[in-house]
Amino acid sequence: MNTIHISTSNLKDIFDQLQQTLGGTLKVRPQEYNLVLDNAMARGVITGVCFKSRICFLEYDVTFKEDTLINSYAPDTNPIHFMYCAKGKITLRFENESDKHRLNQFQTGIFSSVPAKKSLLFFEKDEQVRVANIMVASNHQDSKDESMDQLRDNLLKTFMPKDGKETYTYTGSYNLKIAEQMQQLAAITQKGLVRHLLIQGTIHLILAQEIQQHKEDQKNAKNNFGSLTKDEMDDIRELSKFIRNYPEIQYNLKYLSSKSGLSPAKLQEGFKLLHNRTVTDYIRNVRVETAEHMIKTTDLNISEIVYSVGLTSRSYFSKIFKERYNCSPKFYQDHQKSMAVTA
């Protein structure tokens, strides 16, 4: 087994230590790091970025060639780790503790410990893993952003060990919304300040979703609510893609239930978890977004677009379009044409 030792919570030093053990090519942008690996030890990319709010983001998108253990500790302070496994699986445990905490695909986890307590992150040989880790500094240091200081203080109160315990651990239920945010994060191509702001906004949104997942799991446990399995969440995600690709189909719950193999109740639960919408709301939203895109990119008239997205009433379409974009489809289309002429 390969063991990687990390003895710091400073992002730059983390990447220096990773490169010393794994090799690879380290690409550095302002406060952003990319370690590209393609050798006998690993293949993939490890990415990191840090912000003035003292929130750092570390993502492993790698396949290790041997079983690999990342042994991490910070002599003076350990951050809170908000983790999400988008692909594969990982196992985490703390030193001198027998409990192992496994994150499967689409699962969240929150982990923290007292200073200098080692955490052991295990990656299986030849399994591609993509795991995100948002690290929130646990040592107090005021910043110029009062709201971020309040956020960090609240996180420390909630997710740091209490009552004489040395560790805090939470393994959450499945969440597909965070996977979508990670895809958006990987798709950011802008440079400079715009890139940094887009990355920061997306990471803060992922952090918010992890905290919300924790709250919902606590509520469900208190009320003895069930939760969908990973396979059922996968079915919901595939069904969502199908609806987005084919908005013109006349959908109903019976058809969608038959196609997915899920009961109407589980469909509603899954769409609420993934999209924060009912099934009907999701279909309507997809149709409006598709229509807006067609207005911008095609020469079809409004009636043709209404038919193309599976609606039959132009007046109803105008109503839901205005609710979403605060203007009528005709006004929006005319504005697009005038912009094209001006250009």
Secondary structure, DSSP 8 states (H G I E B T S, - for coil): -EEEEE--S-HHHHHHHHHHHH--EEEEETTEEEEEEESSSEEEEEEEEE-TTSEEEEEEEEEESS-EEEEE--SS---EEEEEEEES-EEEEETT----EEE-TTEEEEEEESTT--EEEEE-TT--EEEEEEEE--S----S-HHHHHHHHHHHHHHS--TT-SEEEEEEEE-SHHHHHHHHHHT----HHHHHHHHHHHHHHHHHHHHHHHHHHHHHHHTT-----HHHHHHHHHHHHHHHH-TTS---HHHHHHHHT--HHHHHHHHHHHHSS-HHHHHHHHHHHHHHHHHHH----HHHHHHHTT---HHHHHHHHHHHHSS-HHHHHHHHHHHHHH-
